[in-house]
């Protein structure tokens, strides 16, 4: 991992017949029919969001990249993370994970 990598905390949970993937560090979410699809959609959303924050909206980048999810989602992440480590959740119901987003800083970027 490089020092310019951005490590983001995320989780996926099953909500009725859909899976919801949430990034608690950027307050982003995606919903899909499968865990893998929800994760892919969230990762694509994160990449797009960070790229736009560092280019198009660079004057607001500090605010956009420090936008935390509501407290209940941060607590939910901790519960899922603990439950996953203790094997309390059946496979496929919920999962906490961290994703590494390499940040490539170009001349048009804020960082």
Secondary structure, 3 states (H helix, E strand, C coil): CCCCEEEEEEEEEEECCEEEEEECCCCEEEEECCHHHHHHHHHHHHHHHHHHHHCCCHHHHHHHCCCCCCHHHHHHHHHHHHHHHCCCCCCCCEEEEEEEEECCCCCCCCC
